[in-house]
Amino acid sequence: MEDIFADMAEVTVEFDEETIEAIEEKAFRDHRDNREAAIRECLDQWLKEREE
C-alpha cells in the first residue's frame, strides 16, 4: 500500500509551558485524554482564523 503521507513535509513545533497545560486540559475535557486530537483541533482553529 502506498504511503499517503510520503509527500508531506515534516514540521516540528515547540510549545511553551502555558500552551502545553492548555492542550492537556483540552485533551482531558474534550478528547478523552487524547493529546494528538486536541493539538489537531487547535491547529485547525488557528489555520481557519488565519484565513479570515
Biotite code that builds the C-alpha atoms (Angstrom):
import biotite.structure as struc

atoms = struc.array([
    struc.Atom([0.000, 0.000, 0.000], chain_id="A", res_id=1, res_name="MET", atom_name="CA", element="C"),
    struc.Atom([1.321, 3.431, -0.937], chain_id="A", res_id=2, res_name="GLU", atom_name="CA", element="C"),
    struc.Atom([2.008, 5.762, 1.982], chain_id="A", res_id=3, res_name="ASP", atom_name="CA", element="C"),
    struc.Atom([-0.366, 8.712, 1.528], chain_id="A", res_id=4, res_name="ILE", atom_name="CA", element="C"),
    struc.Atom([1.792, 10.950, 3.733], chain_id="A", res_id=5, res_name="PHE", atom_name="CA", element="C"),
    struc.Atom([5.097, 10.280, 1.920], chain_id="A", res_id=6, res_name="ALA", atom_name="CA", element="C"),
    struc.Atom([4.989, 13.601, 0.045], chain_id="A", res_id=7, res_name="ASP", atom_name="CA", element="C"),
    struc.Atom([4.127, 15.745, 3.068], chain_id="A", res_id=8, res_name="MET", atom_name="CA", element="C"),
    struc.Atom([6.698, 17.948, 4.774], chain_id="A", res_id=9, res_name="ALA", atom_name="CA", element="C"),
    struc.Atom([7.667, 17.216, 8.350], chain_id="A", res_id=10, res_name="GLU", atom_name="CA", element="C"),
    struc.Atom([7.126, 20.030, 10.843], chain_id="A", res_id=11, res_name="VAL", atom_name="CA", element="C"),
    struc.Atom([8.415, 20.365, 14.387], chain_id="A", res_id=12, res_name="THR", atom_name="CA", element="C"),
    struc.Atom([6.556, 22.637, 16.791], chain_id="A", res_id=13, res_name="VAL", atom_name="CA", element="C"),
    struc.Atom([7.686, 23.713, 20.243], chain_id="A", res_id=14, res_name="GLU", atom_name="CA", element="C"),
    struc.Atom([5.089, 24.769, 22.813], chain_id="A", res_id=15, res_name="PHE", atom_name="CA", element="C"),
    struc.Atom([5.671, 26.866, 25.896], chain_id="A", res_id=16, res_name="ASP", atom_name="CA", element="C"),
    struc.Atom([4.530, 25.554, 29.282], chain_id="A", res_id=17, res_name="GLU", atom_name="CA", element="C"),
    struc.Atom([1.294, 27.576, 29.259], chain_id="A", res_id=18, res_name="GLU", atom_name="CA", element="C"),
    struc.Atom([0.293, 26.162, 25.864], chain_id="A", res_id=19, res_name="THR", atom_name="CA", element="C"),
    struc.Atom([1.116, 22.608, 26.941], chain_id="A", res_id=20, res_name="ILE", atom_name="CA", element="C"),
    struc.Atom([-1.112, 22.990, 30.003], chain_id="A", res_id=21, res_name="GLU", atom_name="CA", element="C"),
    struc.Atom([-3.962, 24.330, 27.857], chain_id="A", res_id=22, res_name="ALA", atom_name="CA", element="C"),
    struc.Atom([-3.597, 21.421, 25.426], chain_id="A", res_id=23, res_name="ILE", atom_name="CA", element="C"),
    struc.Atom([-3.574, 18.927, 28.300], chain_id="A", res_id=24, res_name="GLU", atom_name="CA", element="C"),
    struc.Atom([-6.766, 20.467, 29.731], chain_id="A", res_id=25, res_name="GLU", atom_name="CA", element="C"),
    struc.Atom([-8.465, 20.422, 26.312], chain_id="A", res_id=26, res_name="LYS", atom_name="CA", element="C"),
    struc.Atom([-7.378, 16.841, 25.700], chain_id="A", res_id=27, res_name="ALA", atom_name="CA", element="C"),
    struc.Atom([-8.825, 15.711, 29.025], chain_id="A", res_id=28, res_name="PHE", atom_name="CA", element="C"),
    struc.Atom([-12.018, 17.762, 28.737], chain_id="A", res_id=29, res_name="ARG", atom_name="CA", element="C"),
    struc.Atom([-12.896, 17.334, 25.052], chain_id="A", res_id=30, res_name="ASP", atom_name="CA", element="C"),
    struc.Atom([-10.973, 14.367, 23.664], chain_id="A", res_id=31, res_name="HIS", atom_name="CA", element="C"),
    struc.Atom([-10.911, 11.611, 26.298], chain_id="A", res_id=32, res_name="ARG", atom_name="CA", element="C"),
    struc.Atom([-7.312, 12.490, 27.183], chain_id="A", res_id=33, res_name="ASP", atom_name="CA", element="C"),
    struc.Atom([-6.162, 12.279, 23.533], chain_id="A", res_id=34, res_name="ASN", atom_name="CA", element="C"),
    struc.Atom([-3.447, 14.948, 23.259], chain_id="A", res_id=35, res_name="ARG", atom_name="CA", element="C"),
    struc.Atom([-2.993, 14.492, 19.497], chain_id="A", res_id=36, res_name="GLU", atom_name="CA", element="C"),
    struc.Atom([-6.678, 15.171, 18.841], chain_id="A", res_id=37, res_name="ALA", atom_name="CA", element="C"),
    struc.Atom([-6.519, 18.316, 20.974], chain_id="A", res_id=38, res_name="ALA", atom_name="CA", element="C"),
    struc.Atom([-3.464, 19.558, 19.069], chain_id="A", res_id=39, res_name="ILE", atom_name="CA", element="C"),
    struc.Atom([-5.141, 18.869, 15.703], chain_id="A", res_id=40, res_name="ARG", atom_name="CA", element="C"),
    struc.Atom([-8.235, 20.800, 16.796], chain_id="A", res_id=41, res_name="GLU", atom_name="CA", element="C"),
    struc.Atom([-6.167, 23.768, 17.994], chain_id="A", res_id=42, res_name="CYS", atom_name="CA", element="C"),
    struc.Atom([-4.126, 23.791, 14.785], chain_id="A", res_id=43, res_name="LEU", atom_name="CA", element="C"),
    struc.Atom([-7.268, 23.601, 12.664], chain_id="A", res_id=44, res_name="ASP", atom_name="CA", element="C"),
    struc.Atom([-8.801, 26.523, 14.560], chain_id="A", res_id=45, res_name="GLN", atom_name="CA", element="C"),
    struc.Atom([-5.603, 28.581, 14.200], chain_id="A", res_id=46, res_name="TRP", atom_name="CA", element="C"),
    struc.Atom([-5.432, 27.906, 10.447], chain_id="A", res_id=47, res_name="LEU", atom_name="CA", element="C"),
    struc.Atom([-9.073, 28.902, 9.959], chain_id="A", res_id=48, res_name="LYS", atom_name="CA", element="C"),
    struc.Atom([-8.505, 32.160, 11.863], chain_id="A", res_id=49, res_name="GLU", atom_name="CA", element="C"),
    struc.Atom([-5.511, 32.985, 9.648], chain_id="A", res_id=50, res_name="ARG", atom_name="CA", element="C"),
    struc.Atom([-7.643, 32.565, 6.511], chain_id="A", res_id=51, res_name="GLU", atom_name="CA", element="C"),
    struc.Atom([-10.059, 35.280, 7.640], chain_id="A", res_id=52, res_name="GLU", atom_name="CA", element="C"),
])
